[in-house]
Amino acid sequence: MNRHTSIPAARPAGQAGAPATSSLTPPGLRVALARSTSFRAGHRVATGGAPWGVARFKEAALPYLAALRRAGRTGLAPDTTVGRALARQLVDRGLAHPVPAPRPGPHPVTVVVPVFGRPTELHRCLASLRGLPVVVVDDGSPDPDPVRVTAETHGARLVRHEVNRGPAAARNTGLALVDTPLVAFVDSDCRPDNGWLDVLVPSFDDPKVAAVAPRIVPDVPSPPTGLLARYEAARSALDLGQEQDLVRPGARVGFVPTATLVVRRDVLREVVFDEDLRLGEDVDFVWRLHDRGLHVRYQPRARVAHTPRLAWRDAARRRHEYGTSAAALAERHPGRLAPARPSVWNLLTLVCVAQGRPRAGAVSALVSAGLLRRRLSGMPGATGLSVSVVAQGLVADAATMGLALRREWWPLGLLCLGAAPRARVARAATAAMLLPVAAEWVTRGPALGLLPWTVLRCLDDLAYGTGVTASALRHRSLAVLTPEVRLPFRQRSTGTAPHERVPRSGQDT
């Protein structure tokens, strides 16, 4: 959460001259403010976005911003050049989202389903895709006959790899057979709800949108039975929540899984899945789209059921496998997978507090707020904004350090847990690890107690962290284990935010 280092001076309206067409939202596209966008200083300053930042608006933008606030979640379609220019900047910053109305089909979409065995899952998947053109790519299943029969039963086109080449290669093979403007990649263990394309396809009314992902929810009994099923229902690795968002590195939603993803076919002429990646190909694909200036959107109003792994050993192994993609991704995207990015001042403040020196910590925080106040000089409400930003940044950096101790730095985290009864710093580190888990339990209200939730949450992170460690050893690189300490108020453009879901990639085919 780049709360006190990225202070863009947004000028979304009131500029001389008419904006270029590319800087406008399409005519008739409705836009609504993001739920996370907050206004201060007489609505002249906004905080939020993807990634988080601070924006100041000129006088000419205020009437349209007021209209957007009144419109609420339904949004409005700007009908002036200034309004469309402001809407474009708000959407590009993640401060607002398009809200196109669902549109019934038929839609110009071909579905590509990569599969490796599991014909029963494939049957359920294809049944949910009835009425759509489907290409099934058998990625070297040991017994191809059940896959062939299932594909033929549902009228899907079948192509086969004689040897298993991985989900990236399977998707690229299917893509070569698609001639519709849109292609949907759907894993064989996924089942889209009725009307999913009616919700996702209108997002492409915005020409900057290259891909749209639905919400992936675990298909467990209701109410879920069994400890692991209850945990999965509350915190599936593929479920990115109920709020739509702009997907990009450093944002709240830093990636979307390709378990189900709809993509413009024309962008796939230049950006295809990296076949050298057996895991993490989804994160890499989304980030490369972003690097080309294209938008990837998460739209949870469309839902897809996914068959989770509910055997303890299988679940732990899969979490570990997700982590093993980290080093390869770090090689392709330098600087984006550091486990923590605390600012110098926040780190100093947290160290003082951990050592039992709260006064020194308070002085450090006040100095940080003062420096930020000077940087924000001239911005309305700069003093209150500075204090708020520093406070939120402290909480975010503490939570990020705790997450790293549960995952990437798990050996150190285990040492802190063991030493907590005897050492003040270890107790502070343990609090940073466990308090966010308890807060998450309160907000999610899972159907299991605080103790089992905490244990499972920590084991989940530990399994992932061992995968990260294994990948670092395999690639002989410490990039995914080394924190990046940020200099005061230096803008960060490529990192992940402390509140971002860290990529857990490599969905099943």
C-alpha positions in Angstrom: 0.0 0.0 0.0 2.1 2.8 -1.3 0.4 5.3 1.0 3.1 7.8 1.6 5.4 7.5 -1.4 3.2 7.8 -4.4 1.6 11.2 -4.5 0.5 11.7 -8.1 -0.7 15.2 -9.0 -3.7 14.1 -10.9 -5.2 16.7 -13.3 -8.2 14.9 -14.7 -10.0 18.0 -15.8 -9.7 21.7 -16.6 -6.8 21.3 -18.9 -6.4 23.5 -22.0 -7.5 22.0 -25.3 -9.7 19.0 -26.0 -8.4 15.6 -24.9 -7.5 13.1 -27.6 -10.1 10.4 -28.3 -7.8 7.8 -26.7 -7.9 9.7 -23.4 -11.7 9.4 -23.2 -14.0 6.7 -22.1 -16.3 5.3 -24.8 -19.6 7.1 -25.3 -22.3 5.7 -23.1 -20.0 3.7 -20.8 -21.2 4.0 -17.2 -18.6 4.6 -14.6 -18.9 4.3 -10.8 -16.5 5.3 -8.0 -14.6 2.4 -6.4 -15.8 1.5 -3.0 -12.3 2.0 -1.6 -12.0 5.6 -3.0 -12.2 8.1 -0.2 -12.4 11.9 -0.5 -11.0 14.6 1.8 -10.5 18.4 1.9 -13.9 19.3 0.5 -13.7 16.4 -2.0 -10.7 18.0 -3.7 -8.4 15.1 -2.7 -9.0 11.4 -3.2 -7.2 8.4 -1.8 -7.3 4.9 -3.2 -6.8 3.4 -6.6 -4.7 0.6 -8.0 -2.0 0.9 -6.7 -3.0 3.1 -3.8 -2.2 6.7 -4.1 -3.3 10.3 -3.5 -4.9 12.4 -6.2 -5.8 16.1 -6.2 -8.5 17.5 -8.5 -8.9 20.8 -10.1 -12.0 22.9 -9.8 -13.5 21.9 -13.1 -13.6 18.2 -12.0 -15.6 18.8 -8.8 -19.2 18.9 -10.3 -18.6 15.6 -12.1 -17.1 14.0 -9.0 -20.2 15.1 -7.0 -22.4 13.5 -9.6 -20.5 10.3 -9.4 -20.8 10.2 -5.6 -24.6 10.7 -5.9 -24.9 8.0 -8.5 -23.4 5.4 -6.1 -22.8 1.9 -7.3 -24.9 2.3 -10.4 -22.6 4.9 -11.8 -23.3 7.3 -14.6 -22.3 7.8 -18.3 -20.5 11.2 -18.8 -21.9 13.1 -21.8 -19.2 15.8 -22.1 -15.7 15.7 -23.2 -14.4 16.9 -19.8 -16.5 14.2 -18.1 -15.3 11.4 -20.3 -11.7 12.6 -19.9 -12.0 12.6 -16.1 -13.8 9.2 -16.2 -10.9 7.8 -18.2 -8.3 9.0 -15.7 -10.3 7.7 -12.8 -10.7 4.3 -14.4 -7.1 4.1 -15.4 -6.0 5.0 -11.8 -8.5 2.4 -10.3 -10.4 5.1 -8.5 -13.5 4.2 -10.5 -14.7 1.2 -12.4 -16.8 0.7 -15.6 -20.3 -0.7 -14.9 -21.6 -1.9 -18.2 -25.0 -3.5 -18.0 -25.1 -7.3 -18.5 -25.9 -8.2 -22.1 -27.5 -11.5 -23.3 -25.8 -13.6 -25.9 -24.9 -15.1 -28.2 -21.4 -13.8 -27.6 -18.4 -14.0 -30.0 -16.5 -16.4 -27.7 -14.7 -19.7 -28.2 -13.8 -21.6 -25.1 -10.4 -23.4 -24.7 -10.4 -26.2 -22.1 -6.9 -27.7 -21.2 -7.2 -31.1 -19.6 -5.0 -33.8 -18.1 -7.0 -36.8 -17.3 -10.0 -36.4 -14.9 -12.8 -37.1 -17.5 -15.5 -36.7 -14.9 -14.4 -33.2 -14.1 -14.2 -32.5 -17.9 -17.8 -33.8 -18.3 -19.1 -31.4 -15.6 -17.1 -28.5 -17.2 -18.4 -29.1 -20.7 -21.9 -29.5 -19.5 -21.7 -25.9 -18.0 -20.4 -24.7 -21.4 -23.3 -26.1 -23.4 -24.1 -24.0 -26.5 -20.6 -22.5 -26.9 -17.9 -23.6 -29.3 -15.3 -25.4 -27.3 -11.8 -26.6 -28.0 -10.6 -29.3 -25.6 -6.8 -29.7 -25.5 -5.7 -33.1 -24.1 -2.3 -32.3 -22.6 -0.9 -35.9 -22.8 -3.4 -37.7 -20.6 -2.1 -41.2 -19.8 -5.5 -42.7 -20.9 -6.8 -40.5 -23.7 -9.9 -42.5 -24.5 -12.2 -41.2 -21.7 -11.2 -37.7 -22.5 -11.9 -38.3 -26.2 -15.3 -39.8 -25.5 -16.3 -37.0 -23.1 -15.3 -34.3 -25.7 -17.2 -36.1 -28.4 -20.3 -36.5 -26.2 -20.5 -32.7 -25.7 -19.6 -31.9 -29.4 -16.3 -30.2 -28.5 -13.4 -30.1 -30.9 -10.5 -32.2 -29.5 -6.7 -31.8 -30.1 -4.1 -33.8 -28.2 -0.5 -33.4 -27.1 1.2 -36.7 -27.2 3.3 -35.7 -24.2 2.4 -33.4 -21.3 3.6 -29.9 -22.0 1.9 -27.9 -19.3 -1.1 -25.6 -19.1 0.6 -22.7 -20.9 1.3 -24.8 -24.0 -2.2 -26.4 -23.9 -3.8 -23.0 -23.9 -1.6 -21.7 -26.7 -2.5 -24.8 -28.8 -6.2 -24.2 -28.3 -5.8 -20.6 -29.1 -4.4 -21.4 -32.5 -7.7 -22.9 -33.4 -9.8 -19.9 -32.4 -11.2 -17.4 -34.9 -13.7 -15.5 -32.7 -12.9 -12.0 -31.3 -12.8 -13.3 -27.8 -11.4 -16.5 -26.3 -12.3 -17.9 -22.8 -9.8 -20.1 -21.1 -11.6 -22.5 -18.7 -9.8 -25.2 -16.7 -11.4 -28.6 -16.7 -12.2 -28.4 -13.0 -14.2 -25.2 -13.4 -17.9 -24.7 -14.1 -19.1 -21.2 -15.0 -22.5 -20.2 -13.7 -25.3 -19.4 -16.1 -25.0 -16.0 -17.6 -21.3 -15.6 -16.9 -20.5 -14.3 -20.4 -23.5 -11.9 -20.2 -21.6 -10.2 -17.3 -18.0 -10.5 -18.6 -18.3 -9.7 -22.3 -19.7 -6.1 -21.8 -16.4 -5.2 -20.0 -14.8 -5.2 -23.4 -16.8 -2.2 -24.4 -13.8 -0.3 -23.0 -11.1 -0.7 -25.7 -8.3 -0.7 -23.1 -9.6 -3.9 -21.5 -7.6 -6.9 -22.7 -8.9 -9.6 -20.3 -11.6 -10.0 -17.7 -11.7 -12.6 -14.9 -14.7 -13.9 -12.9 -14.8 -14.8 -9.3 -13.6 -18.4 -8.7 -15.4 -20.0 -5.7 -14.8 -23.4 -4.2 -17.5 -26.0 -4.9 -18.0 -27.3 -1.4 -21.2 -28.5 0.3 -23.3 -25.9 2.0 -22.8 -25.8 4.8 -19.3 -27.2 4.3 -18.4 -30.3 6.2 -14.9 -31.0 7.5 -12.3 -28.7 8.8 -10.4 -28.2 5.5 -13.6 -27.7 3.5 -14.7 -25.0 6.0 -11.4 -23.2 5.6 -11.5 -23.5 1.8 -14.9 -22.0 1.8 -13.7 -19.0 3.8 -10.3 -18.5 2.1 -9.8 -20.2 -1.2 -6.5 -19.4 -2.9 -8.4 -18.6 -6.1 -11.2 -16.5 -4.6 -10.2 -12.8 -4.9 -13.2 -11.5 -3.1 -16.5 -9.6 -3.7 -15.2 -6.3 -5.0 -14.4 -5.7 -8.7 -11.0 -4.1 -9.4 -8.4 -3.2 -11.9 -5.7 -5.9 -11.8 -2.1 -4.8 -11.9 1.1 -5.2 -9.9 1.0 -3.1 -6.7 -2.8 -3.1 -6.6 -5.2 -4.8 -4.1 -5.7 -7.5 -6.8 -2.3 -8.0 -8.2 -3.1 -11.0 -10.5 -6.0 -13.2 -11.5 -5.9 -16.9 -12.1 -6.4 -18.2 -15.6 -8.6 -21.0 -14.2 -11.2 -18.9 -16.1 -10.3 -15.9 -18.1 -11.8 -14.1 -21.1 -9.3 -12.4 -23.4 -9.3 -10.4 -26.6 -7.9 -12.6 -29.3 -6.1 -9.8 -31.1 -3.9 -9.1 -28.0 -2.9 -12.8 -28.0 -1.0 -12.2 -31.3 1.7 -10.5 -29.2 1.2 -11.8 -25.7 0.8 -15.6 -25.3 1.4 -17.9 -22.4 5.1 -18.6 -21.6 5.4 -22.3 -22.2 8.6 -22.5 -20.2 6.5 -21.8 -17.0 4.8 -24.9 -15.7 3.5 -22.8 -12.8 3.1 -19.0 -12.6 2.2 -18.7 -16.2 -1.1 -16.9 -15.3 0.7 -14.2 -13.2 3.3 -13.7 -15.9 0.6 -13.4 -18.6 -1.4 -10.8 -16.7 1.6 -8.7 -15.8 2.8 -8.7 -19.4 -0.6 -7.4 -20.5 -0.3 -4.7 -17.9 3.2 -3.8 -19.1 1.7 -3.1 -22.6 -0.6 -0.5 -21.1 -3.7 -2.8 -21.3 -6.2 -3.4 -18.6 -7.1 -6.6 -16.9 -10.3 -6.5 -14.8 -11.7 -8.6 -12.0 -15.5 -8.9 -12.2 -16.9 -10.9 -9.3 -20.5 -10.6 -10.4 -19.7 -13.5 -12.7 -19.0 -16.7 -10.7 -17.3 -19.9 -11.6 -17.3 -23.0 -9.3 -14.0 -24.8 -8.8 -13.3 -28.2 -7.4 -10.9 -27.7 -4.5 -8.4 -30.2 -3.2 -9.8 -31.3 0.2 -7.3 -34.0 1.1 -4.8 -32.6 3.5 -1.7 -33.9 1.7 -2.9 -32.8 -1.7 -3.8 -29.3 -0.4 -0.5 -28.8 1.2 1.4 -30.1 -1.8 -0.5 -27.7 -4.1 0.2 -24.7 -1.9 3.9 -25.7 -1.9 3.8 -25.9 -5.7 2.3 -22.5 -6.0 5.2 -21.1 -4.2 7.8 -22.8 -6.4 6.9 -20.4 -9.2 8.2 -17.4 -7.3 11.9 -17.3 -8.5 11.1 -17.9 -12.1 8.6 -15.0 -12.0 11.1 -12.8 -10.3 13.6 -13.4 -13.1 11.0 -12.3 -15.6 9.6 -9.4 -13.5 12.5 -8.0 -11.5 11.5 -6.1 -8.3 7.9 -7.3 -8.2 8.2 -10.2 -5.8 10.1 -8.9 -2.9 8.4 -10.3 0.2 8.2 -6.9 2.0 8.8 -3.2 1.2 8.8 -1.3 4.4 9.7 2.4 4.3 12.8 3.4 6.2 10.7 5.5 8.6 8.1 2.8 9.2 10.8 0.3 9.8 12.5 2.5 12.3 9.2 3.1 14.1 8.3 -0.6 14.2 11.8 -1.5 15.5 11.5 1.1 18.3 8.1 -0.2 19.3 9.3 -3.8 19.2 12.2 -2.9 21.5 9.8 -1.3 24.1 10.7 2.3 23.2 7.3 3.7 22.3 8.4 7.4 22.7 11.2 6.9 20.2 8.7 5.2 17.9 6.3 8.1 18.2 9.1 10.6 17.4 10.0 8.6 14.3 6.3 8.5 13.2 5.9 12.2 13.8 9.1 13.0 11.8 7.7 10.8 8.9 4.4 12.7 9.0 6.2 16.0 9.0 8.3 15.1 6.0 5.2 14.0 4.2 3.3 17.2 5.2 6.1 19.2 3.6 5.8 17.1 0.4 2.1 17.7 0.3 2.4 21.5 0.9 -0.3 23.3 -0.8 -2.7 20.3 -0.9 -5.9 20.9 1.1 -6.0 19.1 4.4 -2.3 18.2 4.1 -1.7 17.8 7.9 -4.6 15.4 8.5 -3.8 13.5 5.3 -0.2 13.1 6.3 -1.0 11.7 9.7 -3.6 9.3 8.2 -1.3 8.1 5.5 1.6 7.5 7.9 -0.7 5.6 10.4 -2.1 3.4 7.7 1.4 2.8 6.2 2.6 1.7 9.6 -0.2 -0.9 10.0 0.3 -2.1 6.4 4.1 -2.5 6.8 3.7 -4.3 10.1 1.2 -6.7 8.5 3.4 -7.2 5.5 6.4 -8.1 7.7 4.2 -10.5 9.6 3.1 -12.1 6.4 6.7 -12.5 5.3 7.5 -14.2 8.6 4.7 -16.6 8.1 5.7 -17.3 4.5 9.0 -16.4 2.8 10.9 -16.0 6.1 9.2 -19.0 7.7 12.4 -20.3 9.5 12.8 -16.9 11.2 9.0 -16.9 11.9 9.2 -20.2 13.6 12.2 -19.0 15.7 10.1 -16.0 16.8 7.2 -18.1 17.8 9.5 -20.3 19.9 11.3 -17.3 21.5 8.2 -15.2 22.1 7.8 -16.2 25.8 11.3 -14.9 26.6 12.1 -12.1 24.1 10.4 -8.8 23.6 11.3 -8.5 19.9 10.1 -12.1 19.3 6.8 -11.2 21.0 6.4 -8.2 18.7 7.1 -10.3 15.6 4.6 -12.9 16.8 2.0 -10.3 17.2 2.7 -9.0 13.7 2.3 -12.6 12.4 -0.9 -13.5 14.3 -2.9 -10.3 14.8 -3.7 -9.9 11.0 -4.8 -13.5 11.0 -7.2 -12.9 13.9 -8.5 -9.7 12.2 -9.1 -11.7 9.0 -11.1 -14.3 11.0 -13.3 -11.5 12.5 -14.0 -10.0 9.1 -14.6 -13.2 7.2 -16.6 -14.9 9.9 -15.6 -18.4 8.8 -17.5 -21.5 10.1 -14.6 -22.6 12.3 -13.1 -21.3 15.5 -10.3 -18.8 15.9 -7.7 -21.5 16.9 -8.3 -23.9 14.0 -8.5 -20.9 11.6 -5.2 -19.5 12.9 -3.5 -22.9 12.7 -4.7 -23.6 9.1 -3.9 -20.1 8.0 -0.4 -20.4 9.2 0.1 -23.9 7.8 -1.3 -22.5 4.4 1.4 -19.8 4.4 4.1 -22.2 5.6 3.4 -24.6 2.7 3.6 -21.7 0.2 6.7 -20.3 1.9 8.6 -23.6 1.6 7.8 -23.5 -2.1 9.3 -20.1 -2.4 12.4 -21.2 -0.5 12.7 -24.2 -2.8 12.5 -22.0 -5.9 15.1 -19.6 -4.5 17.5 -22.6 -3.9 16.8 -24.1 -7.3 17.4 -20.8 -9.2 20.3 -19.8 -6.8 18.7 -16.4 -6.3 17.6 -14.5 -3.1 15.4 -12.0 -4.9 12.2 -13.6 -3.6 13.5 -13.6 0.0 15.1 -10.2 0.1 13.1 -7.2 1.4 13.3 -3.9 -0.4 13.6 -1.0 2.1 12.0 2.1 0.5 13.6 5.5 0.9 11.3 8.2 2.3 8.5 9.1 -0.1 10.2 7.6 -3.2 7.6 6.6 -5.7 7.3 2.9 -6.3 6.0 1.7 -9.6 6.7 -2.0 -9.9 6.2 -3.6 -6.5 3.4 -5.4 -4.8 1.3 -3.7 -2.2 1.2 -5.0 1.4 -2.5 -5.6 1.1 -2.2 -7.3 -2.3 -3.0 -11.0 -2.6 0.5 -12.5 -3.4 0.3 -14.6 -6.5 -0.6 -18.3 -5.9 -0.3 -19.4 -9.4 -0.4 -22.6 -11.4 -4.0 -23.6 -11.5 -5.0 -27.1 -12.4 -5.9 -28.0 -16.0 
